[in-house]
Amino acid sequence: QVQLVESGGGLVQAGDSLRLSCAASGRTMSSYAMGWFRQGPGKEREFVAVIDWTGKSTYYADSVKGRFTISRDNAKNTVSLQMNSLKPEDTAVYYCAAGPPGFTLLAVLTTPSRYNYWGQGTQVTVSS
C-alpha cells in the first residue's frame, strides 16, 4: 500500500513563494510519474504539474507555467512543487498523486483518473 503525505502549505500574500513536498512510503515511487493537482472552493480538481520517473521531463498547466516548478528526489522518495509569484487564484487544496509506472507521455497525465494513489492534500491560501 502506498501512502503519500503532502506538507508545506500555508497562508501567504500575493507574490510570495511556497514549496510543497510530498513524501511517499510503503513502496518506492522511483518508477512512477508523479503529479500535483489542486482543488479550489467549489471547483473540480485540476491538473497543475507532472514529472516523469526520471525527473528529466515535466509538464505544466498553462496557468502555472513559468511560476511553478516540479522536481523529485528518488533517493528520498519525495516530489516537490516550488510555487513562485503566487496569486489569489492559486488558493486551493494541493494534492500529490502517483501515476502509472514507467509512463512517459506526460501530456496524457492531466486527468485525475490516470493516477493510482493520492495524498490527503495541503491547503494553500493566497491573500491579495
Rosetta silent file (secondary structure, phi, psi, omega in degrees, C-alpha in Angstrom):
SEQUENCE: QVQLVESGGGLVQAGDSLRLSCAASGRTMSSYAMGWFRQGPGKEREFVAVIDWTGKSTYYADSVKGRFTISRDNAKNTVSLQMNSLKPEDTAVYYCAAGPPGFTLLAVLTTPSRYNYWGQGTQVTVSS
SCORE:     score description
SCORE:     0.000 S_00000001
   1 L     0.000  130.414 -179.888    0.000    0.000    0.000 S_00000001
   2 L   -95.254  135.442  173.331    1.371    3.385   -0.999 S_00000001
   3 E  -120.996  134.005  177.552    0.935    6.398    1.234 S_00000001
   4 E  -119.610  131.151 -178.470    1.535    9.941    0.084 S_00000001
   5 E  -128.188  118.466  179.079    1.768   12.795    2.558 S_00000001
   6 E   -90.499  153.768  174.897    1.887   16.428    1.466 S_00000001
   7 E  -153.203  166.745  175.233    3.315   19.266    3.515 S_00000001
   8 L   104.350   -4.405  178.643    4.335   22.893    3.147 S_00000001
   9 L   -70.080  170.374  178.788    1.014   24.594    2.618 S_00000001
  10 E   169.991 -170.811  179.146    0.053   27.792    4.365 S_00000001
  11 E  -105.566  122.828 -179.655   -1.243   31.326    4.168 S_00000001
  12 E  -135.305  170.072  176.349    0.819   33.748    2.097 S_00000001
  13 E   -96.472  158.345  177.255    0.375   37.047    0.307 S_00000001
  14 L   -55.115  135.163 -178.709    0.191   37.540   -3.416 S_00000001
  15 L    95.688  -14.924  179.695    3.664   37.489   -4.917 S_00000001
  16 L   -77.993  177.126  179.218    5.101   35.233   -2.234 S_00000001
  17 L  -123.893  153.657  172.835    6.533   31.750   -2.673 S_00000001
  18 E  -143.292  152.554  175.802    5.825   28.371   -1.142 S_00000001
  19 E  -124.833  117.506  176.924    7.386   24.977   -1.530 S_00000001
  20 E   -94.437  145.459  176.041    5.204   21.919   -1.217 S_00000001
  21 E  -126.847  152.184  177.752    6.613   18.489   -0.543 S_00000001
  22 E  -134.469  120.380  179.737    5.164   15.026   -0.928 S_00000001
  23 E  -106.874  131.920 -179.627    6.695   12.079    0.860 S_00000001
  24 E  -104.975  144.779  175.734    5.919    8.555   -0.241 S_00000001
  25 E  -143.398  162.214  179.065    6.044    5.463    1.898 S_00000001
  26 L    94.389  -23.879  179.578    5.133    1.843    1.549 S_00000001
  27 L  -166.366  144.142  175.070    6.739    1.489   -1.832 S_00000001
  28 L   -69.467  135.255 -177.950    9.460    3.197   -3.780 S_00000001
  29 L  -100.449   12.124 -172.394    7.951    5.637   -6.239 S_00000001
  30 L   -62.992  -20.045 -179.811   11.057    5.939   -8.377 S_00000001
  31 L  -100.690    3.793 -175.839    9.395    4.290  -11.380 S_00000001
  32 E  -103.359  140.388  164.494    6.158    6.292  -11.174 S_00000001
  33 E   -67.525  141.792 -177.923    5.220    9.545  -12.816 S_00000001
  34 E  -123.863  135.183 -177.378    4.242   11.946  -10.042 S_00000001
  35 E  -127.228  161.701  171.322    1.750   14.754  -10.363 S_00000001
  36 E  -119.314  135.925  174.435    0.318   17.687   -8.468 S_00000001
  37 E  -127.007  166.669  175.302   -3.337   18.665   -8.641 S_00000001
  38 E  -144.292  155.671  179.073   -5.354   21.300   -6.849 S_00000001
  39 E  -139.289  111.380  178.202   -8.959   21.865   -5.933 S_00000001
  40 L   -84.459  168.051 -179.865  -10.288   25.303   -5.144 S_00000001
  41 L   -57.114  124.182  177.896  -13.536   26.041   -3.299 S_00000001
  42 L    71.479   13.239 -177.933  -16.478   24.902   -5.383 S_00000001
  43 L  -118.059  162.933  174.790  -14.236   23.762   -8.211 S_00000001
  44 L   -79.154  158.510  176.860  -13.239   20.461   -9.702 S_00000001
  45 L   -66.502  131.259 -176.904   -9.809   19.029   -9.096 S_00000001
  46 E  -125.408  150.572 -179.680   -7.462   20.392  -11.735 S_00000001
  47 E   -69.939  141.406  176.173   -4.061   19.414  -13.028 S_00000001
  48 E  -116.612  -55.699 -175.804   -1.056   21.504  -12.011 S_00000001
  49 E  -161.654  158.075  177.103    2.142   19.674  -12.977 S_00000001
  50 E  -145.822  149.321  178.888    3.620   16.242  -13.602 S_00000001
  51 E  -132.226  140.767 -178.871    7.129   14.824  -13.683 S_00000001
  52 L   -78.263  175.821 -171.985    8.266   11.573  -15.231 S_00000001
  53 L   -67.879  -23.479 -179.930   10.025    8.847  -13.291 S_00000001
  54 L   -82.605  -20.419 -174.756   13.488   10.013  -14.320 S_00000001
  55 L    85.804    0.279 -175.138   12.888   13.590  -13.261 S_00000001
  56 L   -91.781  -20.970 -178.365   14.043   14.827  -16.664 S_00000001
  57 L  -119.845  137.326  179.525   10.649   15.579  -18.209 S_00000001
  58 E  -136.202  160.872  179.084    7.948   17.828  -16.830 S_00000001
  59 E  -149.026  136.990 -173.790    4.616   19.187  -17.996 S_00000001
  60 E  -127.175  153.317  168.050    2.624   22.086  -16.572 S_00000001
  61 L   -68.865  147.226 -178.861   -0.807   23.594  -16.733 S_00000001
  62 L   -58.472  -32.759 -175.870   -0.779   26.871  -18.635 S_00000001
  63 L   -67.820  -17.742 -177.620   -1.984   28.689  -15.538 S_00000001
  64 L  -120.095   -5.632 -176.713    1.191   27.891  -13.599 S_00000001
  65 L   -59.345  131.040 -179.548    3.795   27.634  -16.348 S_00000001
  66 L    90.378  -13.715  179.687    6.769   29.844  -15.600 S_00000001
  67 L  -113.888  -34.649 -177.374    5.800   30.232  -11.933 S_00000001
  68 E  -107.975  148.606  176.782    5.755   26.661  -10.583 S_00000001
  69 E  -135.185  125.106  176.445    8.495   24.038  -10.782 S_00000001
  70 E   -99.023  142.007  178.587    8.039   20.354  -10.059 S_00000001
  71 E  -149.060  168.280  179.447   11.006   18.222   -9.050 S_00000001
  72 E  -146.274  156.216  174.810   11.706   14.890   -7.441 S_00000001
  73 E  -129.724   98.845 -176.379   14.336   13.104   -5.398 S_00000001
  74 L   -67.010  -28.483  178.171   14.031    9.387   -5.999 S_00000001
  75 L   -65.579  -31.981 -179.604   16.629    8.592   -3.358 S_00000001
  76 L   -99.732   -2.835 -179.755   14.396   10.243   -0.763 S_00000001
  77 L    59.560   43.407 -178.374   11.120    9.113   -2.332 S_00000001
  78 E  -131.139  155.696  172.747    9.865   12.692   -2.473 S_00000001
  79 E  -134.326  143.649 -175.605    8.413   15.092   -5.009 S_00000001
  80 E  -127.184  159.245  175.089    8.236   18.858   -4.585 S_00000001
  81 E  -134.740  107.669  176.027    6.395   21.791   -6.068 S_00000001
  82 E   -85.960  121.746 -176.590    8.104   25.173   -5.898 S_00000001
  83 E  -117.819  115.896  179.517    5.480   27.877   -6.302 S_00000001
  84 L  -113.303  162.379  177.817    6.606   31.431   -7.024 S_00000001
  85 L    48.598   50.627 -175.886    4.699   34.635   -7.727 S_00000001
  86 L   -64.551  146.428 -179.183    1.615   33.214   -6.112 S_00000001
  87 L  -121.394  156.968  177.404   -1.761   34.691   -6.996 S_00000001
  88 H   -55.676  -32.803  179.853   -5.073   34.616   -5.122 S_00000001
  89 H   -71.364   -6.556  173.814   -6.432   32.291   -7.791 S_00000001
  90 H   -82.604   -6.325  179.212   -3.824   29.723   -6.740 S_00000001
  91 L   -59.930  124.692 -176.997   -5.744   29.260   -3.500 S_00000001
  92 E  -178.517  170.598  165.581   -6.700   25.593   -3.244 S_00000001
  93 E   -88.430  128.519 -177.221   -6.021   22.302   -1.578 S_00000001
  94 E  -104.412  132.150 -178.198   -2.992   20.808   -3.324 S_00000001
  95 E  -120.486  139.715  168.336   -2.694   17.077   -3.791 S_00000001
  96 E  -101.363  154.229 -175.255    0.182   14.936   -4.946 S_00000001
  97 E  -148.923  149.028  177.774   -0.536   11.747   -6.816 S_00000001
  98 E  -104.436  126.627 -178.484    1.310    8.765   -8.225 S_00000001
  99 E   -96.212 -166.419 -177.480    0.592    7.832  -11.784 S_00000001
 100 E   -66.572  141.498 -179.215    1.254    4.701  -13.813 S_00000001
 101 E   -66.607  139.968  174.746    4.782    3.294  -13.536 S_00000001
 102 L    71.976    7.215 -176.496    7.129    3.942  -16.407 S_00000001
 103 L   -81.863  129.965 -175.301    4.692    6.226  -18.203 S_00000001
 104 L  -118.239   -9.251  179.885    6.405    8.977  -20.168 S_00000001
 105 L   -83.330   81.207 -168.979    3.655   10.600  -22.248 S_00000001
 106 H   -65.083  -30.390 -178.201    3.134   13.335  -19.695 S_00000001
 107 H   -62.171  -18.259  178.769    0.590   15.331  -21.708 S_00000001
 108 H   -83.829  -23.079 -173.829   -1.835   12.461  -21.123 S_00000001
 109 L   -88.206   50.796 -179.114   -1.401   12.569  -17.352 S_00000001
 110 L  -112.723    1.991  179.233   -3.566   15.621  -16.813 S_00000001
 111 L  -115.306  139.508 -177.502   -6.720   13.905  -15.574 S_00000001
 112 H   -55.610  -32.109 -175.915   -7.153   12.561  -12.041 S_00000001
 113 H   -65.529  -14.595  179.626   -8.370    9.200  -13.290 S_00000001
 114 H   -78.677  -10.415 -171.761   -4.882    8.462  -14.636 S_00000001
 115 L  -104.513  145.226 -173.177   -3.458    8.366  -11.122 S_00000001
 116 L   -98.868  -30.814 -175.418   -3.429    5.434   -8.764 S_00000001
 117 E  -133.447  144.789 -176.777   -2.529    6.909   -5.402 S_00000001
 118 E  -134.101  147.674  170.618   -3.346   10.225   -3.730 S_00000001
 119 L   -85.800 -179.306 -176.163   -2.276   12.163   -0.689 S_00000001
 120 L   -87.807  -13.031  176.770   -4.676   13.859    1.705 S_00000001
 121 L    97.104  154.308  175.275   -3.874   17.359    0.466 S_00000001
 122 E  -136.494  135.453 -174.551   -2.373   20.533    1.902 S_00000001
 123 E   -81.427  131.571  172.070   -4.107   23.908    1.950 S_00000001
 124 E  -120.678  123.807  179.005   -2.573   26.869    0.165 S_00000001
 125 E  -124.138  125.139 -178.933   -4.216   30.232    0.676 S_00000001
 126 E  -115.458  117.156 -179.727   -3.006   33.329   -1.138 S_00000001
 127 E   -92.921  151.294 -178.243   -4.339   36.663    0.059 S_00000001
 128 L   -89.917    0.000    0.000   -4.469   39.732   -2.140 S_00000001
